[in-house]
């Protein structure tokens, strides 16, 4: 049986805090990353501000984290920054205060302007959510700002 360290300040070896370029990423963090030859894993420790009224990890927080993880997989393709067009999530189990949540994602398909990514989110060996997303490479033709 694997013991999970739920000390609210414990960060496993190999993880470093990421610096967010977007204010929202900084707001929900800290988010950490571990990079090796094959993989990039992002993670965060569930703190009180990440919980819902039942004391579990808020689904919106986990979905925000999933968007960050999926987008990072897309960025690693070298296509630059993208915008999320669609994201679908399926919750498998609740996250709890003190949990160390890890997310891994990969790009499954790429077209001219769209990229498709899939990710898994775990606490220890337990899968708590899966997500898939569609991302667009911004251009004057497909992104309008006011």
Buried (B, 14 or more C-beta within 10 A) or exposed (E): EEEBEBEEEEBEEEBEEBEBEEEEBEEBBBBBBBEEEEEBBBBBBBBEEBBEEEEBBBBEBBBBBBBBBBBBBBBBBEBEEBEBBEBEBEBEEBBBBBBBBBBBBBBEEBEEBBBBBBBBBBBBEEEBBBBBBBBBBBEEEEEEEE
